[in-house]
Amino acid sequence: MRTFVRASLRTHARRYVAVALAVLIATAFMITTNALGAAAKDGWRGAIAAEFEGADAVLTDVRRGAVDRIADTEGVRAAATSDSGFFAISVGSVDATASVGTVANEEELRWQHLASGDFPAGPRQVLLSTDRADDAGVAAGDRLTVDVGARTMDFTIAGTVEPSAGDLGSSVYVSESAMARLMGDVPARVIVTLDGPPDAGRLGRLRDAAPGATVQTADAYVHDRQLEATGDIDVMQKMLFVFASIALIVAGLVIANTLAIVLAQRTRDVALLRCIGAKRRQITRSVLLETLVVAVVSAVAGVLGGLGLAYAGAALIGAAWPSIPVGTPSLSPLGIALPVGVSVGAALVAALVPARRTNRLSPLAALRPEVEPVGRSRPGIMRIVAAGVVLCAGFGAMASAAASGSLPVGMVGGGVSFAGVLLLGPVLVPGLIDGVRPVVGRIGGVPGRLAAANAVRNRRRTAATSAALLIGVTLISTVVVGTASMKGSVATEMDTRAPIDMVLDGERPLDGRTVDRVGAIDGVGDAASLDGTRVTLGSADSKTVAVGVDEAASAVVRPDGELRDVRADQVYVPFEVADRASLVDGDRVRVSGPDGSRRLEVRTGEDWGATAVVSAGTLATLDERPQPYAVWLRAADGADVGTVVGELNSLAGEVDGSIDGSLPQRKQVMTAMDVVLAVTVGLLGVAVIIAIVGVGNTLSLSVLERVRENALLRALGLRKGQQRAMLAVEALLIASVSTVLGIALGLAYAWFGIRTLAVEEFVTTPTVEIPAGQLVAVFVVAAVAGLLACVLPARRAAAIPPAAGLVAD
């Protein structure tokens, strides 16, 4: 049989192209994931270790009062606080929330690498990372502002440093004293160098100097941080392997379908072998051996291709995002063996079913034409009944999950229901093609009628070919619709919880022209000035500004926002102010102004500044002559958030005010969801590529299978162009029907997913948003890919002369 296998591989090598490509792509996907994961781990380990290279010990959760005692402890050569936190910064053209870290006073504990300028010489100087400096268009000597609550701290940029994404890496670095002012009473992290090794005695003295703090050697601390960092990378790798598994499932379908066609074409060869003494076991082994050889060679090529992609990806990440630490891609023996073994194993499993199906026929029966069972046969009815049961069980589980909010139950239900769809494939997909046959025949003429007939001639093959594409399109449609719905639901949720884009609050009454200046900022759609007055909340010692919402201010508030319609008996209090006054939702508090007081119900919230909010009528009872204290604005669609926040921040500095609002957060959330959508669709695109390879291979093998039929059609008058059109319509039918069905399933799965998440995650009831443009794009891409898949088979079919085709065996 080995001689037969070698001859078969030489003779029919072209027929195994789809098997080889499917295994190659799936293997390369897993190898790339492994190698890039190793590069990321290596990069993070190096970045974290480099930041603590000069330290001997690290103390965390240190009370601020103990910092000086640590520096004076016997055996301590140098000590420095190394805090970090996120603050709103304004520098050049950038206004954003950024990480702010510490640059040590002691030179031996400074781990940052200067790119230009000098280290800070005082508490009013800072270092800025080069990537942030490039974004902002600033250099040494320029001004930088950090917002700390209702106040700001101004700094001068002393120099720039190379980006670092390690445990201490930040965008801005301030002095230890400045960081202490920023952090307040938050416990500190202290890095220490000792005059000897970090033994038990020296570490014990550090513990005595900082009661309650955690004291570790620098090596132990770095090891813990590296485990945390690489643990996150492991989670990402596991997520990527989910997509690799999807690609592998699709590859298995393509392999099984390809081998089923190949073996069907070789039925007579197999029958002849059986007649001359070959046993069924030998036929099965020969098929598996052929598949094994193709799969192993393809997997090895996939390893080399995946490693090359990993090196290219690491270089691209390093060039595009220098702040992300990336090491050298590498592969462990297990990292190579597992993808190769899984891919080859999947190919062998996929080959087993068609091999066994071929062996069921007796030699004499195999020499006769096969009659395909009709839909009313017992196997067809059993398949339909089984598919119905599985579908009902799957969708029942998803309905239960949508009612209870159980995401695991919903995911299992989705998988079960999709298995039911695949079981129903030989009835469903050809049935849909049958439904459009009259239309295709009228539009496509003779090639269209022939293509529609060919597409449903072997229903099982059509279903198997479409199943691979169906999986990819269903998943992509689910992600596209789900992301669009999530964006809409998140936007509605933010409209409810943070209904004002940006707020400019004044420490004193604002000039009457302030609202006009705000409205003139590029990207501001609407702005309104709010009158206010200073009030006392209950028995609080300090006064708070309260502003009144009139019709103009209500128009600026986003739809569904509570501040759009403030009742006369309510006062909205920011969380920070409510904490100082010991107020919670539902409390009744007396609000006293210059001309009167009212007892109002407390509602708490955030993102509208430091002012309390009442209705305009209530404000009139508190102060008969209120003055403008705030400006609320709504950003225009497509506004540049950095421009709006930056110019508003500059204006706040001129009027001695402060800004707040949900616009930057809204932009971050929406951008993050767009990135997730792009990455997910890109990863699922691998499965679609494999599926399109399967469509092309099916058509190629169909050309080989129908050589005499096509030659007869040509002899009867079918032109080359019509023959190519026939194959194009057949590919378009399979791709279009699979895509439409996948989009419909994607809509259903997205609806169930959104309803399931809504139970726990959303206050408002989310709705399914249908991104028609994106779904049309999915359909067009799949249809065009199907057409491209038919190019080579069509050329090959047209190249066979009718006379040669009629005598082909």
C-alpha positions in Angstrom: 0.0 0.0 0.0 2.9 2.4 0.5 3.6 2.2 -3.2 0.0 3.0 -3.9 0.1 5.9 -1.5 3.2 7.4 -3.1 1.7 7.0 -6.6 -1.6 8.6 -5.4 0.2 11.6 -3.9 2.2 12.1 -7.1 -0.8 11.7 -9.4 -3.4 13.6 -7.3 -1.3 16.2 -5.5 -3.3 19.1 -6.9 -6.4 17.6 -5.2 -4.9 18.0 -1.8 -4.1 21.7 -2.1 -7.1 22.7 0.1 -6.1 20.1 2.8 -2.5 21.5 2.8 -3.6 25.1 3.0 -6.2 24.5 5.7 -3.5 22.7 7.9 -0.9 25.3 7.1 -3.1 28.3 8.0 -4.4 26.7 11.2 -0.8 25.7 12.3 0.6 29.1 11.4 -2.1 30.8 13.5 -1.2 28.8 16.6 2.5 29.1 16.1 2.3 32.9 15.7 0.2 33.1 18.9 2.8 31.0 20.8 5.8 32.9 19.5 4.4 36.3 20.0 3.2 35.3 23.5 6.7 34.3 24.3 8.1 37.6 23.0 5.6 39.5 25.1 6.6 37.6 28.2 10.3 38.1 27.5 9.7 41.9 26.9 7.7 42.4 30.1 10.1 40.4 32.2 13.0 42.5 30.9 11.2 45.8 31.4 10.2 45.1 35.0 13.6 43.8 36.0 15.4 46.8 34.4 13.4 49.2 36.6 14.5 47.5 39.8 18.0 46.7 38.8 19.6 49.1 41.3 17.4 48.2 44.2 17.9 45.7 47.0 14.5 45.8 48.7 11.0 47.1 48.0 8.5 48.2 50.7 4.8 48.5 49.8 1.9 50.0 51.8 4.2 52.3 53.6 2.6 55.1 55.7 3.8 58.5 54.6 5.1 59.3 58.0 7.5 56.2 57.9 9.3 57.3 54.7 11.9 59.4 56.5 12.5 56.7 59.1 13.2 54.1 56.4 15.9 56.5 54.9 17.5 56.8 58.4 17.4 53.1 59.2 20.8 51.5 59.9 22.1 49.6 56.8 20.1 51.7 54.3 22.3 53.5 51.8 19.5 55.2 49.8 15.7 55.2 49.8 13.2 56.7 47.4 9.4 56.7 47.1 8.2 55.2 43.8 4.5 56.0 43.6 2.4 56.1 40.5 -1.2 57.1 39.7 -3.5 58.4 37.0 -4.3 62.1 36.8 -5.7 64.5 34.2 -2.8 66.3 32.5 -2.6 69.1 30.0 0.5 69.5 27.9 0.8 71.0 24.4 -2.1 69.8 22.3 -2.9 66.8 24.6 -5.5 66.8 27.4 -5.9 63.3 28.7 -5.8 61.0 31.7 -2.2 59.8 32.0 0.0 57.8 34.4 2.2 59.9 36.6 5.2 58.3 38.3 8.1 59.3 40.4 11.7 60.1 39.6 13.9 59.5 42.6 16.0 62.2 44.3 18.8 59.7 44.7 20.7 59.2 41.4 21.5 55.5 42.0 17.7 54.8 42.2 16.9 56.6 39.0 16.1 53.9 36.5 14.7 56.2 33.7 16.8 56.6 30.6 17.1 60.3 29.5 16.4 61.0 25.8 16.9 64.7 26.0 17.2 67.5 28.6 18.0 66.8 32.3 16.5 65.2 35.4 14.3 67.5 37.5 16.3 70.0 39.6 13.3 70.9 41.8 9.7 70.0 42.7 8.3 72.1 39.8 10.1 70.2 37.1 9.0 67.0 35.4 10.1 64.4 32.9 7.9 63.4 30.0 8.1 60.2 27.9 9.2 60.7 24.4 6.0 59.2 22.8 3.8 61.6 24.9 6.1 64.5 24.0 5.8 63.7 20.3 2.0 63.4 20.6 1.8 66.8 22.4 4.4 68.5 20.2 6.4 69.8 23.2 10.0 69.7 24.4 12.1 70.7 27.4 11.1 74.1 28.8 7.4 73.7 27.9 4.6 73.8 30.5 2.6 70.8 31.8 -0.4 70.9 34.1 -1.7 68.2 36.4 -5.3 68.4 37.7 -5.8 67.3 41.3 -9.4 67.4 42.2 -10.5 71.1 42.0 -6.9 72.4 41.8 -4.1 72.2 39.4 -0.3 71.9 39.7 1.9 73.6 37.1 5.3 72.1 36.1 8.0 72.8 33.6 9.4 69.9 31.4 13.0 69.4 32.3 13.7 66.5 29.8 12.3 63.5 28.1 12.8 59.8 28.8 12.5 56.6 26.8 9.0 54.9 27.2 8.7 52.0 29.6 5.8 49.7 30.2 7.1 48.0 33.3 5.8 48.2 36.8 7.1 51.8 37.3 6.6 53.0 33.7 4.6 56.2 33.3 4.0 59.0 30.8 5.0 61.7 33.3 7.6 61.6 36.1 7.5 64.2 39.0 9.8 64.6 42.0 9.2 62.7 45.2 7.9 65.8 47.0 5.5 66.6 44.2 4.2 63.1 44.1 3.5 63.2 47.8 1.3 66.2 47.2 -0.5 64.4 44.4 -1.1 61.2 46.3 -2.1 62.7 49.6 -2.5 60.1 52.3 -2.4 57.1 50.0 0.3 54.5 51.2 3.6 54.7 49.4 5.9 52.3 47.7 9.6 52.7 48.7 12.7 51.3 46.9 15.8 50.8 49.0 19.5 50.1 48.4 21.4 48.6 51.3 25.0 48.6 52.3 25.1 44.8 52.2 23.0 41.8 51.0 19.2 41.9 51.9 19.5 39.4 54.7 17.0 38.8 57.5 18.6 41.4 59.8 18.5 44.2 57.4 15.0 43.3 56.2 13.9 43.1 59.9 15.1 46.6 60.6 13.1 47.9 57.6 10.0 46.2 59.0 10.6 47.9 62.3 10.9 51.2 60.6 7.7 50.8 58.7 5.1 48.9 60.8 2.4 47.4 58.7 4.3 47.6 55.4 5.2 44.6 53.2 8.9 44.2 52.9 10.4 42.1 50.1 13.8 41.7 48.5 13.9 43.4 45.1 14.2 40.0 43.4 11.1 38.6 45.1 9.1 41.7 44.3 10.2 41.6 40.6 9.3 37.9 40.4 5.8 38.6 41.7 5.3 41.5 39.2 6.6 39.3 36.4 4.1 36.6 37.3 1.3 39.1 37.2 2.3 40.5 33.9 2.8 37.1 32.2 -0.4 35.9 33.8 -2.3 38.6 31.8 -0.4 37.5 28.7 -1.5 33.9 29.3 -5.1 35.0 29.5 -4.7 36.8 26.1 -3.1 33.7 24.6 -6.0 31.6 25.8 -8.4 34.0 24.1 -6.4 33.8 20.9 -6.4 30.0 21.1 -10.2 30.2 21.1 -10.0 31.8 17.6 -7.4 29.3 16.6 -9.8 26.5 17.6 -12.5 28.1 15.5 -10.0 28.2 12.6 -9.2 24.5 13.3 -12.8 23.5 13.2 -13.3 25.2 9.9 -10.2 23.6 8.6 -11.5 20.2 9.7 -14.7 20.8 7.7 -12.7 21.8 4.6 -10.5 18.7 5.0 -13.4 16.3 5.4 -15.3 17.8 2.5 -12.2 17.7 0.2 -11.3 14.1 1.1 -15.0 13.1 0.6 -14.8 14.5 -3.0 -11.4 13.0 -3.7 -12.5 9.6 -2.5 -15.7 9.8 -4.4 -13.8 10.5 -7.5 -11.5 7.5 -6.8 -14.3 5.1 -6.1 -13.5 2.9 -9.0 -9.8 2.8 -8.1 -10.7 1.7 -4.6 -13.2 -0.9 -6.0 -10.5 -2.3 -8.3 -8.1 -2.6 -5.3 -10.7 -4.4 -3.4 -11.3 -6.8 -6.3 -7.7 -7.7 -6.4 -7.4 -8.4 -2.7 -7.0 -5.2 -0.8 -8.8 -5.3 2.6 -10.9 -2.5 4.0 -8.3 -1.9 6.7 -5.7 -1.3 4.1 -7.8 1.1 2.2 -8.5 3.1 5.4 -4.8 3.1 6.3 -3.9 4.3 2.8 -6.3 7.2 3.0 -5.1 8.1 6.5 -1.4 7.7 5.4 -2.0 10.1 2.5 -3.6 12.6 4.8 -0.8 12.2 7.3 1.9 12.9 4.8 0.1 16.0 3.4 -0.8 17.2 7.0 2.8 16.8 8.3 4.4 18.6 5.4 1.8 21.4 5.6 2.2 21.7 9.4 6.0 22.0 9.1 5.5 24.8 6.5 3.0 26.3 9.0 5.6 26.3 11.7 8.1 28.1 9.5 5.4 30.6 8.3 4.1 31.2 11.7 7.5 31.9 13.1 8.2 34.3 10.3 4.9 36.1 11.0 5.8 36.3 14.7 9.1 38.0 13.9 7.3 40.4 11.5 4.6 41.1 14.1 7.2 41.8 16.9 9.1 44.2 14.6 5.8 46.0 13.7 4.7 46.3 17.3 8.2 47.6 18.3 8.1 50.2 15.5 4.5 51.3 16.0 4.2 51.2 19.8 7.7 51.7 21.3 6.3 51.8 24.8 5.2 48.2 24.6 8.0 45.9 25.6 8.5 43.1 23.1 11.3 40.6 23.3 12.5 38.0 20.7 9.8 35.5 19.5 10.7 32.0 20.5 9.1 28.5 20.6 9.5 25.8 23.1 9.4 22.1 22.0 5.9 21.9 23.4 5.0 25.1 21.7 5.9 23.5 18.4 4.7 19.9 19.1 1.2 20.9 20.3 0.1 23.0 17.3 1.6 20.4 14.9 0.0 17.5 16.7 -3.4 19.2 17.0 -3.4 20.2 13.3 -2.3 16.8 12.1 -4.7 15.1 14.5 -7.6 17.2 13.3 -6.8 16.3 9.7 -6.7 12.6 10.5 -10.0 12.8 12.3 -11.5 14.7 9.4 -10.2 12.0 7.0 -11.7 9.1 9.0 -15.3 9.7 8.1 -14.9 9.9 4.3 -12.5 6.9 4.5 -15.1 4.8 6.3 -17.8 5.9 4.0 -15.8 4.7 1.0 -15.2 1.3 2.6 -18.9 0.7 3.2 -19.5 0.0 -0.5 -18.9 -3.4 -1.9 -16.5 -3.6 -4.9 -19.3 -4.3 -7.3 -21.5 -1.5 -6.0 -18.6 0.9 -6.1 -18.3 0.2 -9.9 -21.9 1.5 -10.4 -23.1 5.1 -10.2 -24.1 6.3 -6.7 -27.6 7.3 -6.2 -27.9 10.0 -3.6 -30.6 9.4 -1.0 -33.6 11.8 -1.2 -34.8 14.0 1.6 -37.7 11.7 2.4 -35.4 8.7 3.0 -35.0 7.4 6.5 -31.5 8.9 7.0 -32.9 12.3 5.9 -35.9 12.2 8.3 -33.6 11.0 11.2 -31.2 13.9 10.6 -34.1 16.4 10.5 -35.6 15.1 13.8 -32.2 15.1 15.5 -31.4 18.6 14.2 -34.8 19.8 15.5 -34.2 18.4 19.0 -30.7 19.9 19.2 -31.9 23.3 17.9 -34.8 23.4 20.4 -32.4 22.5 23.3 -29.9 25.1 22.2 -32.3 28.0 21.8 -34.1 26.9 24.9 -30.8 27.3 26.9 -30.2 30.7 25.3 -33.7 31.8 26.2 -33.1 30.7 29.8 -29.8 32.6 29.9 -31.4 35.7 28.5 -33.9 35.6 31.4 -31.4 34.7 34.2 -28.3 36.5 32.9 -26.2 33.4 33.0 -23.5 33.9 30.3 -22.0 30.3 30.5 -25.5 28.8 29.9 -26.0 31.1 27.0 -22.6 30.2 25.5 -23.3 26.5 25.8 -26.8 27.0 24.3 -25.3 28.9 21.4 -22.9 26.1 20.6 -25.6 23.4 20.8 -28.0 25.4 18.6 -25.3 25.9 16.0 -24.6 22.2 16.0 -28.3 21.8 15.2 -27.9 24.2 12.3 -25.0 22.2 10.9 -26.9 19.0 11.3 -29.7 20.5 9.3 -27.3 21.8 6.7 -27.9 19.2 4.0 -31.6 20.1 4.1 -31.4 23.9 4.9 -28.7 25.2 2.6 -29.7 23.3 -0.6 -33.3 24.2 0.3 -32.5 27.9 0.3 -30.6 27.5 -3.0 -33.7 25.7 -4.4 -35.7 28.7 -3.3 -33.7 31.2 -5.4 -33.3 28.8 -8.4 -36.1 30.4 -10.5 -34.7 33.9 -9.9 -31.2 32.8 -10.8 -32.4 31.0 -13.9 -34.3 34.1 -15.1 -31.3 36.5 -14.4 -28.4 34.2 -15.3 -29.9 32.4 -18.3 -28.5 29.0 -19.2 -25.3 29.3 -17.1 -27.5 30.3 -14.1 -29.8 27.4 -14.5 -26.9 25.0 -14.8 -25.1 26.5 -11.9 -28.2 26.3 -9.6 -28.7 22.6 -10.6 -25.1 21.8 -10.0 -25.1 23.5 -6.6 -27.8 21.2 -5.2 -26.9 18.0 -7.1 -24.8 16.7 -4.2 -26.6 18.2 -1.2 -24.3 16.8 1.4 -21.3 18.2 -0.4 -22.9 21.7 -0.7 -23.8 21.6 2.9 -20.3 20.6 3.9 -18.8 23.4 1.7 -21.1 26.0 3.1 -20.7 24.9 6.7 -17.1 26.2 6.9 -18.1 29.6 5.5 -21.2 29.6 7.6 -19.2 29.3 10.9 -17.0 32.3 10.0 -19.8 34.6 8.8 -22.0 33.7 11.8 -19.3 34.6 14.3 -18.3 37.8 12.5 -21.9 38.9 12.2 -22.5 38.1 15.9 -19.4 40.2 16.8 -20.3 43.1 14.5 -24.0 43.3 15.6 -23.0 42.6 19.3 -20.4 45.4 19.3 -22.7 47.9 17.6 -25.4 47.0 20.1 -23.0 47.3 23.0 -21.8 50.7 21.8 -25.4 51.9 21.6 -26.2 50.4 25.0 -23.1 51.8 26.6 -23.8 55.2 25.1 -27.3 55.1 26.5 -26.0 54.0 29.9 -23.5 56.8 29.9 -26.2 59.2 28.9 -28.1 58.2 32.0 -25.2 58.1 34.5 -23.0 60.8 33.0 -25.3 63.0 30.9 -23.2 66.1 30.4 -20.2 66.0 28.0 -18.2 68.7 29.7 -18.6 71.3 32.4 -16.7 74.5 33.2 -17.2 75.5 36.9 -16.0 78.8 38.3 -14.6 79.4 41.7 -16.3 82.8 41.4 -19.0 84.1 39.1 -18.1 83.8 35.5 -17.9 86.6 32.9 -21.0 86.9 30.7 -18.9 86.2 27.6 -17.6 82.8 28.9 -20.5 80.8 27.4 -19.9 82.5 24.0 -16.2 81.6 24.2 -17.0 78.0 25.1 -19.5 77.8 22.2 -16.8 79.1 19.8 -14.5 76.1 20.6 -14.1 73.9 17.6 -16.1 70.7 18.2 -18.6 72.2 20.6 -22.2 71.7 19.4 -24.1 73.5 22.0 -23.4 75.3 25.3 -25.5 76.9 28.1 -24.7 79.1 31.0 -26.1 78.1 34.4 -26.8 80.7 37.1 -26.0 79.7 40.7 -25.3 80.7 44.2 -23.5 79.6 47.3 -25.5 77.4 49.6 -25.2 75.3 52.7 -26.1 71.7 52.7 -27.6 70.8 56.1 -25.2 71.5 58.9 -22.1 71.4 56.7 -19.3 73.9 57.7 -18.4 74.9 54.2 -20.6 76.3 51.4 -21.2 74.7 48.0 -22.1 76.3 44.8 -25.6 75.2 43.5 -26.6 75.9 39.9 -30.1 75.8 38.5 -31.2 73.9 35.4 -33.3 75.9 33.0 -34.6 75.0 29.5 -31.3 76.0 27.8 -29.2 73.9 30.2 -31.7 71.0 29.8 -31.2 71.0 26.0 -27.5 70.5 26.5 -28.0 67.4 28.7 -27.9 64.1 26.7 -31.2 62.2 26.1 -32.3 60.0 29.1 -30.0 61.9 31.4 -31.5 62.6 34.9 -30.2 66.2 34.9 -32.4 66.9 31.9 -35.4 67.2 34.1 -34.6 68.1 37.7 -37.6 68.2 40.0 -38.3 71.1 42.2 -37.9 68.9 45.4 -34.5 67.4 44.3 -30.9 68.4 44.7 -28.2 66.5 42.8 -24.9 66.4 44.8 -21.5 65.3 43.5 -20.1 62.2 45.3 -17.2 64.2 46.7 -19.4 66.9 48.1 -21.9 64.3 49.4 -19.1 62.4 51.2 -18.0 65.6 53.0 -21.6 66.3 54.0 -22.3 62.7 54.9 -25.2 62.5 52.5 -26.5 59.5 50.5 -29.2 58.9 48.0 -32.7 59.4 49.4 -31.7 61.7 52.3 -33.7 64.9 52.9 -31.4 67.9 53.5 -32.1 71.6 54.0 -30.4 73.7 51.4 -30.0 77.2 52.6 -29.1 80.2 50.3 -28.9 84.0 50.7 -32.6 84.6 50.4 -34.3 81.3 51.5 -34.0 77.6 52.1 -35.7 74.4 50.9 -35.8 70.9 52.2 -34.8 68.7 49.2 -34.3 65.0 48.4 -30.7 64.1 47.7 -29.5 62.4 44.5 -25.8 61.7 44.1 -23.7 61.3 41.0 -20.6 62.5 39.2 -19.2 64.1 36.0 -20.9 67.4 36.3 -18.2 69.2 38.3 -18.2 70.2 42.0 -21.5 72.0 42.0 -24.8 70.9 43.4 -27.7 71.0 40.9 -31.3 72.1 41.5 -34.1 73.2 39.2 -34.2 76.9 38.1 -37.4 77.5 40.1 -35.8 76.1 43.3 -32.7 78.3 42.7 -34.9 81.4 42.5 -36.2 80.7 46.0 -32.7 80.3 47.3 -31.3 83.5 45.7 -33.2 86.2 44.0 -30.1 87.5 42.1 -28.1 84.4 41.1 -25.0 84.8 39.0 -23.4 82.6 36.2 -21.3 80.0 37.9 -21.1 77.2 35.3 -21.2 76.4 31.6 -22.4 73.0 30.3 -21.7 71.9 26.8 -22.5 69.2 24.3 -19.8 68.1 21.8 -20.7 67.9 18.2 -20.7 64.5 16.5 -17.2 63.6 15.4 -15.6 66.3 17.5 -11.9 66.0 18.4 -12.0 65.3 22.1 -8.4 66.5 22.7 -9.1 69.8 21.1 -12.3 70.4 23.0 -10.8 69.4 26.4 -7.6 71.2 25.7 -9.2 74.5 24.8 -11.7 74.2 27.5 -8.9 73.6 30.0 -7.0 76.7 28.8 -10.1 78.8 29.2 -10.6 77.3 32.7 -7.1 78.6 33.6 -8.0 82.1 32.5 -11.2 82.3 34.5 -9.9 80.5 37.5 -12.2 77.6 37.1 -12.1 73.8 36.7 -13.4 71.3 34.1 -15.1 68.0 34.4 -17.3 65.7 32.2 -17.7 62.4 30.6 -16.5 63.2 27.1 -13.0 61.8 27.4 -14.3 58.6 29.1 -17.0 58.2 26.4 -14.3 58.5 23.7 -12.0 56.0 25.4 -14.8 53.4 25.7 -16.0 53.8 22.2 -12.5 53.6 20.8 -11.7 50.5 22.8 -14.8 48.8 21.5 -13.8 49.7 17.9 -10.4 48.2 18.5 -11.9 45.0 20.0 -14.2 44.8 17.0 -11.4 45.2 14.5 -9.1 42.7 16.2 -11.9 40.1 16.6 -13.1 40.4 13.0 -9.5 40.2 11.8 -8.9 37.0 13.8 -12.2 35.4 12.7 -11.2 36.4 9.1 -8.6 33.5 9.3 -11.5 31.1 9.5 -13.2 32.8 6.6 -10.0 32.5 4.5 -9.9 28.8 5.2 -13.5 28.5 4.2 -13.0 30.3 0.9 -10.1 27.9 0.2 -12.6 25.1 0.7 -15.1 26.7 -1.7 -12.4 27.1 -4.4 -11.2 23.5 -3.8 -14.7 22.2 -4.1 -15.1 23.9 -7.4 -11.7 22.7 -8.6 -12.5 19.1 -7.8 -16.0 19.6 -9.3 -14.3 20.6 -12.6 -12.2 17.4 -12.5 -15.3 15.4 -11.6 -17.4 16.8 -14.5 -14.9 16.8 -17.3 -17.0 14.8 -19.6 -20.2 16.6 -18.6 -18.6 20.0 -19.3 -17.2 18.8 -22.6 -20.6 17.6 -23.6 -22.1 21.0 -22.8 -19.3 22.7 -24.8 -20.0 20.3 -27.7 -23.7 21.2 -27.6 -22.9 24.9 -27.9 -22.0 26.2 -24.4 -19.3 28.9 -24.9 -16.2 29.3 -22.8 -17.6 32.5 -21.3 -20.8 30.8 -20.3 -18.9 27.9 -18.8 -16.9 30.3 -16.7 -20.1 32.1 -15.8 -21.7 28.8 -14.7 -18.9 28.2 -12.2 -19.0 31.8 -11.0 -22.7 31.6 -10.3 -22.3 28.3 -8.5 -19.6 29.8 -6.2 -21.7 33.0 -5.8 -24.8 30.9 -4.8 -22.9 28.9 -2.2 -21.1 31.9 -0.7 -24.2 34.2 -0.8 -26.6 31.7 0.8 -24.1 30.8 3.5 -23.5 34.5 4.2 -27.1 35.4 4.4 -27.8 32.5 6.7 -24.8 33.4 8.8 -25.9 37.0 9.1 -29.4 35.9 10.2 -27.9 33.6 12.8 -25.5 36.3 13.9 -28.4 38.7 14.5 -30.2 36.0 16.6 -27.1 35.2 18.7 -26.2 38.9 19.2 -29.8 39.5 20.4 -29.6 36.7 23.0 -26.1 37.8 24.0 -27.1 41.4 24.6 -30.2 40.3 26.5 -28.1 38.0 28.7 -25.6 40.7 29.5 -28.3 43.2 30.2 -29.5 41.4 33.3 -26.4 42.1 35.3 -24.5 44.9 33.5 -27.1 47.6 32.4 -29.5 49.8 34.2 -31.3 50.7 31.0 -32.8 48.1 28.7 -30.4 47.5 25.8 -31.6 47.2 22.2 -30.1 45.4 19.3 -28.4 47.8 16.8 -28.2 46.6 13.3 -25.2 48.1 11.5 -26.5 47.7 8.0 -23.4 49.1 6.3 -21.1 46.7 8.1 -23.3 43.7 7.4 -23.6 44.7 3.8 -19.8 44.9 3.7 -19.6 41.3 5.2 -21.9 40.1 2.5 -20.0 41.8 -0.3 -16.6 40.6 0.9 -17.9 37.0 1.2 -19.5 37.2 -2.3 -16.4 38.7 -3.9 -14.3 36.0 -2.2 -16.5 33.3 -3.5 -16.2 34.8 -7.0 -12.4 34.9 -6.7 -12.4 31.3 -5.5 -13.9 30.3 -8.9 -11.3 32.0 -11.1 -8.7 29.2 -11.3 -11.3 26.4 -11.5 -13.1 28.3 -14.3 -9.9 28.8 -16.3 -9.0 25.2 -15.9 -12.4 24.0 -17.1 -12.4 26.4 -20.1 -8.9 25.2 -21.0 -10.0 21.6 -21.7 -11.0 21.0 -25.3 -14.4 19.4 -25.8 -12.9 16.4 -27.7 -10.4 15.7 -25.0 -13.0 16.0 -22.3 -15.4 13.5 -23.9 -12.7 10.8 -23.9 -11.5 11.6 -20.4 -11.7 8.8 -17.8 
